[in-house]
Structure formats: C-alpha cells, structure tokens
Amino acid sequence: MAAPHDPAVRRAVQRAVAELIPLTVPEVRRLLWGVIWRAFPSVDQVLAWSTWRRHHQAVAKRCHYKRRGIILP
C-alpha cells in the first residue's frame, strides 16, 4: 500500500477531488448540522430553552407596551 505522502497517491487524490461537484446548500447544512449537533438535546434542555424564550418574549412585550404608554391587564 502506498504512503499518503507518495506523489502518485497525491496526484490520484487531487484528480478525485477535482472530479467532485461543488457543495450544495443542503449538503453544507447537513454537514454543519452533523458537526454542531453531534448529540440531540435532551427533553429537559428543549423545555428549558422554550421556557427561557417565552420569558424573554414576555419581558420584551411588557417593555414594548410600557414604552408606548399602554397598560397591560
């Protein structure tokens, strides 16, 4: 078996790579998803994020109305 630093192997790899089509957007998305999300988040993490998000939106809503002088119930 030829070593990876062998010039013949390098040329063969370069030819093989040259024949590849460019990456597509869905493929890049899938590659990034695989790298970033190696393990799916747990149910607890998903629920904690949802709680944080809804709290953040509630605070933003109160500030939005307060700034405009609207009284919330």
C-alpha positions as CSV (number, residue, x, y, z in Angstrom):
1,M,0.0,0.0,0.0
2,A,1.4,3.4,-0.9
3,A,2.0,6.0,1.7
4,P,-0.2,9.2,1.8
5,H,2.9,11.3,1.1
6,D,3.7,9.4,-2.1
7,P,3.5,11.8,-5.1
8,A,1.4,9.2,-7.1
9,V,-1.1,9.0,-4.3
10,R,-1.3,12.8,-4.0
11,R,-2.0,13.1,-7.8
12,A,-4.7,10.4,-7.6
13,V,-6.4,12.2,-4.6
14,Q,-6.2,15.6,-6.4
15,R,-7.8,14.1,-9.6
16,A,-10.6,12.5,-7.5
17,V,-11.2,15.8,-5.7
18,A,-11.2,17.7,-9.0
19,E,-14.0,15.5,-10.3
20,L,-16.3,16.3,-7.4
21,I,-19.2,18.7,-7.9
22,P,-19.3,21.8,-5.6
23,L,-21.1,21.5,-2.3
24,T,-24.8,22.3,-2.4
25,V,-26.6,24.4,0.2
26,P,-28.5,21.4,1.6
27,E,-25.3,19.4,1.8
28,V,-23.5,22.2,3.7
29,R,-26.5,22.5,6.0
30,R,-26.4,18.8,6.7
31,L,-22.6,18.8,7.3
32,L,-22.9,21.7,9.7
33,W,-25.8,20.1,11.5
34,G,-23.7,16.9,11.9
35,V,-20.7,18.8,13.3
36,I,-22.6,21.2,15.6
37,W,-25.3,18.8,16.8
38,R,-23.4,15.6,17.5
39,A,-26.0,14.6,20.0
40,F,-29.6,15.7,20.1
41,P,-30.5,18.0,23.0
42,S,-32.3,16.3,25.9
43,V,-36.0,16.9,26.5
44,D,-35.0,18.9,29.6
45,Q,-32.8,21.2,27.5
46,V,-35.5,21.7,24.9
47,L,-38.1,22.6,27.6
48,A,-35.6,24.9,29.4
49,W,-34.9,26.7,26.2
50,S,-38.6,27.1,25.5
51,T,-39.2,28.5,29.0
52,W,-36.4,31.0,28.6
53,R,-37.6,32.0,25.1
54,R,-41.2,32.6,26.3
55,H,-40.0,34.5,29.3
56,H,-37.7,36.7,27.2
57,Q,-40.6,37.4,24.8
58,A,-42.9,38.3,27.7
59,V,-40.3,40.8,29.0
60,A,-39.9,42.3,25.5
61,K,-43.7,42.6,25.2
62,R,-44.0,44.4,28.5
63,C,-41.2,46.8,27.7
64,H,-42.7,47.4,24.2
65,Y,-46.1,48.4,25.6
66,K,-44.6,50.3,28.6
67,R,-42.6,52.4,26.2
68,R,-45.8,53.3,24.3
69,G,-47.8,54.1,27.4
70,I,-50.1,51.1,27.1
71,I,-51.3,49.5,30.3
72,L,-51.4,45.7,30.2
73,P,-54.0,43.7,32.1
